[in-house]
């Protein structure tokens, strides 16, 4: 650890390049999580539904998790070679086309890798090497994964939101970001705030405006950032989400009654609240 600290101090540019490379690698793994986790949850829910209905389970189900099967082309299912799985470089080398079938590779993959690399570098500029920096990397990585998953599926998996909440409390045991008392109050207040809003809106209109995943995500943000940050987080998330929806659906002439994924805006507000005060 001391060697890395000395290296970062002596060669800041090389340190930031290393951090960016590390972020791109983590982003590549986040792409796996973003694609596979919703599928894994759907398979589990289908299995649980069959058990509840006393229906026979499939005799053989191929193993599907974050490690198996190995990465394959989403179009033709051909296994992806190692040389075609290098973060960012493979996408540029292949010019955004799959080597096996020539189909277009989604821009989501390089964008997630670039975003993760950028977030890692920004965090490294804000904190020296140590526990706060590690915590910031974990916090920002999970937020990015949650934002993309919710954008595509309108799902905020408990398997990500709940560990994020507990990790926030653990990191703040020693006051890495805020005092533990503020973190605990933040977790409770974050959940109760959106939970109360959910039930007030439902009792008034009979409709559900938020999902339970949003409650848990705001509780996790409160656990990391403290209760004082919650008004800013909610204001930025609500304002950004509303403005984006008005512009996007107004220009595209889409139905304004369609549900809006609120998780990405909560994640963005949480990341901004963590990083911006450190630079201004």
Rosetta blueprint (number, residue, H / E / L):
1 X L
2 X H
3 X H
4 X H
5 X H
6 X H
7 X H
8 X H
9 X H
10 X H
11 X L
12 X H
13 X H
14 X H
15 X H
16 X H
17 X H
18 X H
19 X H
20 X H
21 X H
22 X H
23 X H
24 X H
25 X H
26 X H
27 X H
28 X H
29 X H
30 X H
31 X H
32 X H
33 X H
34 X H
35 X H
36 X H
37 X H
38 X H
39 X H
40 X H
41 X H
42 X H
43 X H
44 X H
45 X H
46 X H
47 X H
48 X H
49 X H
50 X H
51 X H
52 X H
53 X L
54 X L
55 X L
56 X L
57 X L
58 X L
59 X L
60 X L
61 X L
62 X L
63 X L
64 X L
65 X L
66 X L
67 X L
68 X L
69 X L
70 X L
71 X L
72 X E
73 X L
74 X L
75 X L
76 X L
77 X L
78 X L
79 X E
80 X L
81 X L
82 X H
83 X H
84 X H
85 X L
86 X L
87 X L
88 X L
89 X H
90 X H
91 X H
92 X H
93 X H
94 X L
95 X L
96 X L
97 X E
98 X L
99 X L
100 X L
101 X L
102 X L
103 X L
104 X E
105 X L
106 X L
107 X H
108 X H
109 X H
110 X H
111 X H
112 X H
113 X H
114 X H
115 X H
116 X H
117 X H
118 X H
119 X H
120 X H
121 X H
122 X H
123 X H
124 X H
125 X H
126 X H
127 X L
128 X L
129 X L
130 X L
131 X H
132 X H
133 X H
134 X H
135 X H
136 X H
137 X H
138 X H
139 X H
140 X H
141 X H
142 X H
143 X H
144 X H
145 X H
146 X H
147 X H
148 X H
149 X H
150 X H
151 X H
152 X H
153 X H
154 X L
155 X L
156 X L
157 X L
158 X H
159 X H
160 X H
161 X H
162 X H
163 X H
164 X H
165 X H
166 X H
167 X H
168 X H
169 X H
170 X H
171 X H
172 X H
173 X H
174 X H
175 X L
176 X L
177 X L
178 X L
179 X L
180 X H
181 X H
182 X H
183 X H
184 X H
185 X H
186 X H
187 X H
188 X H
189 X H
190 X H
191 X H
192 X H
193 X H
194 X H
195 X H
196 X H
197 X H
198 X H
199 X H
200 X H
201 X H
202 X H
203 X H
204 X H
205 X H
206 X L
207 X L
208 X L
209 X L
210 X L
211 X L
212 X H
213 X H
214 X H
215 X H
216 X H
217 X H
218 X H
219 X H
220 X H
221 X H
222 X H
223 X H
224 X H
225 X H
226 X L
227 X H
228 X H
229 X H
230 X H
231 X H
232 X H
233 X H
234 X H
235 X H
236 X H
237 X H
238 X H
239 X H
240 X H
241 X H
242 X H
243 X H
244 X H
245 X H
246 X H
247 X H
248 X H
249 X H
250 X H
251 X H
252 X H
253 X L
254 X L
255 X L
256 X L
257 X L
258 X L
259 X L
260 X L
261 X L
262 X L
263 X H
264 X H
265 X H
266 X H
267 X H
268 X H
269 X H
270 X H
271 X H
272 X H
273 X H
274 X H
275 X H
276 X H
277 X H
278 X H
279 X H
280 X L
